[in-house]
């Protein structure tokens, strides 16, 4: 930030990428309960949803470029991803119906925050609709037999 008083006053600001970011705006870091970095993922688009970790060893997170990612909690391996009609927002949730697990992810437009200004300024090649639907995208996770220890993704 350059110039102007602290707070949300009318001062000037400068938006720039951190010199050590490798041109990326997004970084997702998995930590142990003791705070040790287990793995991290960097990408051009910022992650902009909360992360949801499941008891089955998956972690779901969404980004500004409309992707929902499912990573292996232990290794950080990308197991699945899909692109939604608009950017992922808020807090993914997981629930079960008749023994089948689902992950629901809110998507939408209309929020005005750093999450829109920064990517639009620093990553102009990333395109996100400025209007459209606000929805809840729901994905069914594959059924896993009790003897199986690995999922293939939603």
C-alpha positions in Angstrom: 0.0 0.0 0.0 1.2 3.4 -0.8 0.0 6.8 0.5 -3.1 7.6 2.5 -4.1 6.9 6.0 -4.8 3.5 7.5 -8.3 2.0 7.3 -10.7 2.3 4.5 -10.3 5.9 3.7 -9.7 7.5 0.4 -6.0 6.8 0.2 -4.2 5.4 -2.8 -3.2 1.8 -3.0 -1.1 -0.3 -5.3 -1.9 -3.9 -6.2 1.1 -6.1 -7.0 2.1 -9.7 -6.9 4.6 -10.7 -4.1 8.1 -11.1 -5.7 8.4 -14.6 -4.3 5.0 -15.8 -5.6 6.2 -17.0 -9.0 3.4 -15.0 -10.7 0.8 -16.9 -8.7 -2.1 -15.4 -6.7 -3.3 -18.5 -5.0 -1.6 -20.7 -2.4 -3.2 -23.5 -0.4 -1.2 -24.8 2.5 -1.9 -28.0 4.5 -0.7 -27.9 8.1 -0.4 -30.5 10.8 -2.0 -29.9 14.1 1.4 -28.8 15.4 1.7 -26.2 12.5 4.2 -28.0 10.3 3.7 -27.5 6.6 2.7 -30.9 5.1 2.3 -29.7 1.5 1.3 -26.6 -0.5 -0.3 -25.9 -3.9 0.4 -22.7 -5.8 -1.6 -21.6 -8.8 -2.3 -18.5 -10.9 -5.9 -18.1 -9.6 -6.5 -17.3 -6.0 -8.3 -19.9 -3.8 -11.4 -18.1 -2.5 -13.5 -20.6 -0.7 -13.1 -22.2 2.7 -11.5 -25.6 2.6 -13.5 -28.7 3.6 -11.8 -31.8 4.9 -13.7 -35.1 4.9 -13.2 -38.1 7.2 -12.4 -40.1 4.0 -9.1 -38.2 3.5 -10.2 -35.6 0.9 -10.0 -31.8 1.0 -12.2 -29.7 -1.2 -11.5 -26.0 -2.1 -12.6 -23.6 -4.8 -11.0 -20.8 -6.7 -11.7 -17.6 -8.5 -11.2 -19.2 -11.9 -14.3 -21.4 -11.2 -12.6 -24.6 -10.3 -13.5 -27.0 -7.5 -10.5 -29.1 -6.5 -10.3 -32.3 -4.4 -6.9 -33.1 -3.0 -5.6 -36.1 -1.0 -5.3 -34.8 2.6 -2.0 -36.6 3.2 -0.1 -36.1 0.0 -1.7 -33.0 -1.7 -2.2 -35.0 -4.9 -5.0 -33.5 -7.0 -7.6 -36.3 -7.3 -10.4 -34.5 -9.1 -11.5 -31.1 -10.3 -14.3 -29.6 -12.2 -15.1 -26.1 -13.5 -18.4 -24.5 -12.4 -20.4 -21.8 -14.2 -19.2 -19.0 -11.9 -16.6 -18.7 -9.2 -16.7 -20.8 -6.0 -17.7 -18.9 -2.9 -18.2 -19.4 0.8 -18.1 -22.7 2.6 -18.4 -26.1 1.0 -20.3 -28.7 3.1 -20.6 -32.4 3.2 -23.6 -34.6 4.1 -24.9 -38.1 3.6 -28.2 -39.4 2.4 -29.0 -43.1 2.6 -25.3 -43.9 3.1 -24.1 -41.8 0.0 -21.8 -38.9 0.7 -22.2 -35.6 -1.1 -20.3 -32.3 -1.2 -22.2 -29.1 -1.9 -20.3 -26.0 -3.0 -21.8 -22.5 -3.4 -21.0 -20.7 -6.6 -22.0 -17.2 -7.6 -21.3 -13.6 -8.6 -22.0 -10.2 -7.2 -19.6 -9.9 -4.2 -17.3 -7.0 -4.3 -14.1 -7.5 -2.4 -10.3 -7.9 -2.9 -11.3 -11.3 -4.3 -12.6 -9.5 -7.4 -10.3 -6.5 -7.7 -6.9 -8.3 -7.3 -7.4 -11.1 -10.0 -9.0 -8.6 -12.4 -6.0 -6.4 -12.1 -3.1 -8.9 -11.8 -4.4 -11.9 -13.8 -6.4 -10.4 -16.7 -6.2 -13.7 -18.6 -8.4 -15.4 -16.0 -12.0 -14.8 -17.0 -15.0 -15.1 -14.7 -18.6 -14.1 -15.5 -19.6 -10.8 -14.0 -23.3 -11.8 -14.0 -25.2 -15.1 -14.0 -26.4 -17.7 -11.7 -25.9 -18.1 -8.0 -26.3 -21.7 -7.1 -25.3 -24.7 -5.0 -23.4 -27.3 -6.9 -23.8 -30.8 -5.4 -21.4 -33.6 -6.2 -21.9 -37.3 -5.2 -18.7 -39.0 -3.9 -18.1 -42.5 -5.3 -19.2 -45.4 -3.1 -16.2 -47.0 -1.4 -16.2 -50.5 -0.2 -15.0 -51.0 3.4 -11.8 -52.8 2.1 -10.9 -50.0 -0.3 -8.7 -47.3 1.0 -8.6 -45.0 -2.0 -11.3 -42.9 -3.7 -11.1 -41.9 -7.3 -12.9 -38.6 -6.8 -16.5 -37.3 -6.9 
